[in-house]
């Protein structure tokens, strides 16, 4: 919308009373618009998240219509459950500490150094984060498992050990630390630390007293996110942990799918929900501190080429870490997908197109999982964009408890077991008017639940950065809220919308916890197909699992590289 000065000049002057009434009218209209925007997301979450979760928990904790809260004590006092709780907690702590130890040097290098190939390398280290956990587990199985790279080279096997789980978690979360901490580090004014050194402080003392306190909230936020992802780990632990290790998420799956012990699964679901809710609350607090307490500069002013042997050695160490920790598992995964009897070839890829060769595992050829996953992910992305876009628009203006509660609602899918959501879909959406149990739309709906938080968190900062005066000028000139959004907000947030769509697509493509319950046998997704192949013995099944994982990895990597291109396009960077 072009807001001409002549049109503004024609607007008649109004007294204070008229302006007050006009402001109140706009406020009321804005509140009505906000409630209207919230209606669709609230209905979506109530129907496809709250209803299935409450239903499955109710089945586990109710007996004869009466809540049996004593089951909490019964379940949590069991030694096997206590072992699961303890392992879930300490492996998440260990994974977080190891990730920070390995990734913080990388965050510094990406923040302060300028070197050839930096943007490509930044995209490379982010690839693992958008990979499905099934692919991460498969890649490390090819590297550390029986007949894997290390087994053939040195006779070393680490699968079914906690070290395989910890290393896979570092691989998966390396980018979280680099992006979160490095992104802030690159915007800190280095002159503050230089001033401390001029006043007599040593290099370490200046860093400890000036830079570290400023980085504290970002480090805490990154640590909390890594802890969250590892605390709820499912695919990685299921593939690499073997029968000896089980997180809460894996145990919920085992109690639900294998033992049909719904009371135990319900208790564990609520325990995980409370724990993750606490982590998210602390994370929100650290983010607010980080956003309000710092004065930042343009990252282009802080990056420079390494100087001296120490800085070049640090850069070399980070490059070696990326090579060994990030690239090696992916390269080994591709190599194992081509490793056939007598050499290397595409036999496993060709076998994916044969239904007869996989008749004991699939009703259809495994290659059909690729088309299924792409279709499901596209539909899930559209749903996530509509629901998440409306939610982000409603949250653009700060408001009271109602809107803050709505914001928290959008994050709830990250705190509830995806296994519980998937099983809840099966037992609730099975009768009219929502008889969706046999419908293909069930999978995209479950995937969209996970994609919506990413859409909201991508678009909300950009929407809040839009100058409010532009919207007010549009309203003064008679534009409806819809037209103001279409002609003021949309052109400014179009790039963020594309990035949000890419993240939602990648997350939907790799969703496994809920999809493993609701994907029909004749329409498996890629992660479900990989899991089925790994669950059966034989060289052909193993090779096909590697081939499907490679295909899924390439699709996710291409999606990420396109996102990185959109993010760093200088013609319209946001």
FIDREN-785475 format. One record per residue (C-alpha): residue in one letter; x, y, z. Coordinates in steps of 0.5 Angstrom, whole numbers, padded with zeros to 4 digits, always signed. Layout:
<sites>
AXYZ ...
</sites>
This chain:
<sites>
X+0000+0000+0000 X+0003+0007-0002 X+0001+0012+0004 X+0001+0019+0000 X+0002+0025+0004 X-0003+0028+0000 X-0008+0023+0003 X-0006+0024+0010 X-0006+0032+0009 X-0014+0031+0007 X-0015+0028+0014 X-0019+0033+0018 X-0016+0035+0025 X-0020+0032+0031 X-0020+0034+0038 X-0017+0030+0044 X-0024+0027+0045 X-0025+0025+0038 X-0018+0022+0038 X-0019+0018+0045 X-0025+0015+0042 X-0022+0013+0036 X-0016+0010+0040 X-0021+0006+0044 X-0025+0004+0038 X-0018+0002+0035 X-0016-0002+0041 X-0023-0006+0041 X-0023-0007+0034 X-0015-0010+0035 X-0018-0014+0041 X-0023-0017+0036 X-0018-0018+0031 X-0014-0022+0035 X-0019-0026+0038 X-0021-0028+0031 X-0014-0030+0029 X-0013-0034+0035 X-0020-0038+0034 X-0017-0043+0028 X-0010-0044+0032 X-0014-0045+0039 X-0019-0050+0035 X-0014-0054+0032 X-0010-0055+0038 X-0016-0057+0042 X-0018-0062+0037 X-0012-0065+0035 X-0007-0064+0041 X-0011-0063+0047 X-0017-0068+0046 X-0012-0074+0044 X-0007-0073+0050 X-0013-0072+0055 X-0016-0078+0052 X-0010-0083+0052 X-0008-0080+0059 X-0015-0081+0062 X-0015-0088+0059 X-0009-0090+0063 X-0011-0086+0070 X-0018-0087+0070 X-0022-0094+0073 X-0029-0094+0073 X-0030-0087+0071 X-0026-0085+0077 X-0019-0082+0077 X-0013-0087+0080 X-0008-0082+0082 X-0005-0087+0087 X-0002-0090+0080 X+0003-0085+0080 X+0006-0088+0087 X+0006-0095+0084 X+0009-0093+0077 X+0015-0088+0080 X+0016-0093+0086 X+0018-0099+0081 X+0026-0100+0080 X+0026-0101+0073 X+0022-0094+0072 X+0027-0091+0077 X+0032-0093+0072 X+0029-0090+0066 X+0028-0083+0070 X+0035-0083+0072 X+0038-0085+0065 X+0034-0080+0062 X+0036-0074+0066 X+0044-0076+0067 X+0045-0077+0059 X+0041-0071+0058 X+0046-0067+0063 X+0052-0071+0060 X+0050-0070+0053 X+0049-0062+0054 X+0056-0061+0057 X+0059-0065+0052 X+0056-0061+0046 X+0058-0055+0050 X+0065-0057+0051 X+0065-0059+0043 X+0061-0053+0040 X+0063-0047+0044 X+0070-0046+0040 X+0066-0047+0034 X+0061-0042+0036 X+0067-0037+0037 X+0070-0039+0030 X+0064-0037+0026 X+0063-0031+0030 X+0069-0028+0030 X+0073-0031+0024 X+0072-0029+0017 X+0075-0035+0012 X+0073-0038+0005 X+0067-0042+0005 X+0065-0040+0012 X+0057-0039+0009 X+0058-0046+0006 X+0061-0049+0013 X+0055-0046+0017 X+0050-0049+0013 X+0054-0056+0013 X+0054-0056+0021 X+0046-0054+0021 X+0045-0060+0017 X+0044-0065+0022 X+0039-0061+0026 X+0034-0062+0021 X+0036-0069+0020 X+0030-0074+0022 X+0033-0077+0029 X+0032-0084+0025 X+0037-0082+0020 X+0042-0080+0025 X+0041-0086+0029 X+0042-0090+0022 X+0049-0086+0021 X+0052-0087+0027 X+0050-0095+0027 X+0054-0095+0020 X+0060-0091+0023 X+0060-0095+0030 X+0056-0101+0030 X+0057-0108+0028 X+0060-0108+0021 X+0061-0101+0021 X+0067-0096+0019 X+0070-0097+0026 X+0069-0104+0027 X+0072-0106+0020 X+0078-0101+0021 X+0080-0102+0028 X+0075-0108+0031 X+0071-0102+0035 X+0064-0102+0036 X+0060-0097+0040 X+0053-0099+0039 X+0049-0101+0045 X+0053-0096+0049 X+0052-0090+0052 X+0058-0087+0048 X+0054-0088+0042 X+0048-0084+0044 X+0052-0078+0047 X+0056-0077+0041 X+0050-0078+0036 X+0047-0072+0041 X+0053-0068+0040 X+0052-0069+0032 X+0045-0067+0033 X+0045-0061+0037 X+0052-0058+0035 X+0049-0053+0031 X+0044-0051+0036 X+0050-0048+0040 X+0054-0045+0034 X+0047-0041+0032 X+0045-0039+0039 X+0051-0037+0042 X+0055-0035+0036 X+0049-0031+0033 X+0050-0027+0039 X+0057-0027+0040 X+0058-0024+0033 X+0054-0018+0035 X+0057-0016+0041 X+0062-0010+0041 X+0069-0013+0041 X+0071-0006+0044 X+0068-0007+0051 X+0073-0013+0052 X+0079-0009+0048 X+0077-0003+0053 X+0078-0008+0059 X+0085-0010+0057 X+0087-0003+0056 X+0085-0002+0063 X+0090-0007+0065 X+0086-0014+0065 X+0089-0020+0062 X+0086-0023+0056 X+0082-0029+0060 X+0080-0024+0065 X+0077-0019+0060 X+0073-0025+0057 X+0071-0027+0064 X+0069-0020+0066 X+0066-0017+0060 X+0064-0022+0054 X+0062-0028+0059 X+0057-0025+0063 X+0054-0022+0056 X+0054-0029+0053 X+0051-0032+0059 X+0044-0032+0057 X+0045-0035+0050 X+0049-0040+0053 X+0044-0042+0058 X+0039-0042+0053 X+0043-0046+0048 X+0044-0051+0054 X+0037-0051+0056 X+0035-0053+0048 X+0040-0058+0048 X+0038-0061+0054 X+0030-0061+0052 X+0032-0065+0045 X+0036-0070+0049 X+0031-0071+0055 X+0026-0073+0050 X+0030-0077+0045 X+0027-0083+0042 X+0030-0085+0035 X+0037-0084+0037 X+0036-0088+0043 X+0032-0093+0040 X+0037-0095+0034 X+0043-0094+0038 X+0041-0096+0045 X+0039-0103+0045 X+0035-0106+0050 X+0040-0104+0056 X+0038-0096+0055 X+0031-0093+0055 X+0029-0085+0056 X+0022-0083+0058 X+0020-0083+0050 X+0023-0090+0049 X+0019-0093+0055 X+0013-0089+0053 X+0013-0092+0046 X+0015-0099+0049 X+0009-0099+0055 X+0004-0097+0050 X+0006-0101+0043 X+0009-0107+0046 X+0006-0108+0053 X-0001-0104+0052 X+0001-0102+0059 X-0003-0095+0059 X-0003-0093+0066 X+0005-0093+0066 X+0005-0090+0060 X+0000-0084+0062 X+0004-0083+0068 X+0011-0083+0064 X+0007-0078+0059 X+0005-0073+0065 X+0012-0073+0068 X+0015-0072+0062 X+0010-0066+0060 X+0012-0063+0067 X+0019-0064+0066 X+0019-0061+0059 X+0015-0055+0061 X+0019-0053+0067 X+0025-0053+0062 X+0021-0049+0057 X+0019-0044+0062 X+0027-0043+0064 X+0028-0042+0057 X+0023-0037+0056 X+0026-0033+0062 X+0033-0033+0059 X+0031-0031+0052 X+0028-0025+0055 X+0034-0023+0059 X+0038-0024+0052 X+0033-0020+0048 X+0033-0014+0053 X+0040-0013+0057 X+0045-0012+0051 X+0047-0007+0046 X+0049-0010+0039 X+0053-0009+0033 X+0053-0011+0026 X+0056-0018+0025 X+0060-0015+0019 X+0064-0011+0024 X+0066-0016+0029 X+0069-0022+0024 X+0076-0022+0021 X+0081-0026+0019 X+0085-0031+0024 X+0091-0028+0027 X+0097-0031+0030 X+0099-0039+0030 X+0094-0040+0036 X+0088-0037+0032 X+0090-0041+0026 X+0090-0047+0030 X+0083-0046+0033 X+0080-0045+0026 X+0084-0052+0024 X+0081-0055+0030 X+0074-0053+0029 X+0075-0055+0022 X+0077-0062+0024 X+0072-0063+0029 X+0067-0061+0023 X+0070-0066+0019 X+0070-0072+0024 X+0064-0071+0028 X+0059-0068+0022 X+0061-0070+0016 X+0064-0077+0017 X+0058-0080+0020 X+0054-0078+0013 X+0060-0080+0009 X+0060-0087+0012 X+0052-0087+0011 X+0052-0086+0004 X+0058-0091+0003 X+0054-0096+0007 X+0048-0095+0002 X+0053-0097-0004 X+0057-0102-0001 X+0054-0109-0004 X+0057-0116-0005 X+0064-0115-0009 X+0065-0108-0009 X+0060-0102-0009 X+0054-0100-0013 X+0046-0098-0013 X+0044-0105-0012 X+0040-0103-0005 X+0037-0097-0009 X+0034-0102-0014 X+0032-0106-0009 X+0028-0101-0006 X+0023-0101-0012 X+0021-0108-0011 X+0015-0110-0007 X+0017-0118-0008 X+0024-0117-0005 X+0021-0113+0001 X+0014-0118+0002 X+0016-0120+0009 X+0017-0112+0011 X+0012-0108+0007 X+0006-0109+0003 X+0009-0104-0002 X+0015-0102-0005 X+0020-0098+0000 X+0021-0093-0006 X+0014-0091-0005 X+0015-0088+0002 X+0019-0082-0001 X+0013-0080-0005 X+0009-0081+0001 X+0013-0077+0005 X+0014-0071+0001 X+0006-0071+0000 X+0005-0071+0007 X+0010-0066+0009 X+0007-0061+0004 X+0000-0062+0006 X+0003-0061+0014 X+0007-0055+0012 X+0001-0052+0009 X-0003-0053+0015 X+0003-0051+0020 X+0003-0044+0016 X-0004-0043+0016 X-0004-0044+0024 X+0002-0042+0025 X+0002-0036+0021 X-0005-0034+0024 X-0002-0035+0031 X+0004-0031+0030 X+0000-0025+0027 X-0005-0026+0034 X+0002-0025+0038 X+0005-0019+0034 X+0002-0014+0039 X+0004-0015+0047 X-0002-0017+0051 X-0004-0019+0058 X-0005-0026+0061 X-0010-0029+0055 X-0005-0028+0050 X+0001-0030+0054 X-0003-0037+0055 X-0004-0038+0048 X+0003-0037+0047 X+0005-0042+0052 X+0000-0047+0048 X+0003-0047+0042 X+0009-0050+0045 X+0006-0055+0048 X+0007-0060+0043 X+0015-0060+0044 X+0013-0062+0052 X+0009-0068+0050 X+0011-0075+0048 X+0009-0075+0040 X+0008-0083+0042 X+0002-0081+0046 X+0000-0076+0041 X+0000-0081+0036 X-0003-0087+0040 X-0009-0081+0042 X-0010-0080+0035 X-0012-0088+0034 X-0017-0088+0040 X-0020-0081+0039 X-0021-0080+0032 X-0024-0086+0030 X-0032-0084+0030 X-0036-0079+0026 X-0036-0073+0025 X-0028-0074+0026 X-0027-0081+0023 X-0020-0080+0021 X-0017-0087+0023 X-0017-0089+0016 X-0016-0083+0012 X-0009-0080+0010 X-0010-0073+0013 X-0008-0076+0020 X-0001-0076+0018 X+0000-0069+0016 X-0004-0067+0022 X+0000-0070+0027 X+0006-0067+0023 X+0003-0060+0023 X+0003-0060+0031 X+0011-0061+0031 X+0011-0056+0025 X+0007-0050+0028 X+0012-0048+0034 X+0017-0047+0029 X+0013-0043+0024 X+0011-0038+0030 X+0018-0038+0033 X+0021-0036+0026 X+0015-0031+0024 X+0014-0027+0031 X+0020-0023+0031 X+0020-0021+0024 X+0012-0019+0025 X+0014-0015+0032 X+0020-0011+0028 X+0015-0008+0023 X+0014-0001+0025 X+0007+0000+0028 X+0006+0007+0025 X+0005+0003+0018 X-0001-0001+0021 X-0004+0005+0024 X-0003+0010+0018 X-0006+0004+0014 X-0012+0004+0019 X-0013+0012+0019 X-0013+0011+0011 X-0019+0006+0012 X-0016+0000+0010 X-0019-0006+0014 X-0014-0011+0018 X-0014-0016+0013 X-0012-0011+0007 X-0007-0008+0012 X-0004-0014+0013 X-0004-0016+0006 X-0001-0010+0004 X+0004-0008+0010 X+0006-0014+0014 X+0006-0019+0008 X+0011-0016+0004 X+0016-0015+0010 X+0015-0022+0012 X+0015-0026+0006 X+0022-0028+0007 X+0021-0030+0014 X+0015-0034+0011 X+0019-0038+0006 X+0024-0040+0012 X+0018-0042+0016 X+0016-0046+0011 X+0022-0049+0010 X+0023-0051+0017 X+0016-0054+0018 X+0017-0058+0011 X+0024-0061+0014 X+0021-0062+0021 X+0015-0066+0018 X+0019-0070+0013 X+0023-0073+0019 X+0017-0074+0024 X+0017-0081+0027 X+0014-0081+0034 X+0007-0080+0032 X+0008-0082+0025 X+0010-0089+0027 X+0003-0091+0030 X-0001-0088+0025 X+0002-0089+0018 X-0002-0094+0014 X+0002-0100+0012 X+0001-0099+0005 X+0003-0092+0006 X+0009-0091+0010 X+0013-0085+0011 X+0021-0085+0010 X+0023-0085+0017 X+0018-0091+0019 X+0020-0095+0013 X+0028-0094+0015 X+0025-0096+0022 X+0022-0103+0019 X+0028-0104+0015 X+0033-0104+0021 X+0028-0108+0025 X+0029-0114+0021 X+0036-0118+0020 X+0039-0119+0013 X+0044-0115+0009 X+0039-0113+0004 X+0034-0110+0009 X+0040-0106+0013 X+0043-0104+0006 X+0036-0101+0004 X+0035-0098+0011 X+0042-0094+0009 X+0040-0092+0002 X+0033-0090+0005 X+0037-0086+0010 X+0041-0083+0005 X+0035-0081+0001 X+0032-0077+0007 X+0038-0074+0009 X+0039-0071+0002 X+0032-0068+0001 X+0033-0065+0008 X+0040-0062+0006 X+0037-0059+0000 X+0032-0056+0004 X+0037-0053+0009 X+0041-0050+0003 X+0035-0047+0000 X+0034-0044+0007 X+0041-0042+0008 X+0041-0038+0001 X+0034-0035+0003 X+0037-0032+0010 X+0043-0030+0007 X+0041-0026+0001 X+0043-0019+0001 X+0038-0016-0003 X+0033-0017+0002 X+0036-0020+0009 X+0032-0020+0015 
</sites>
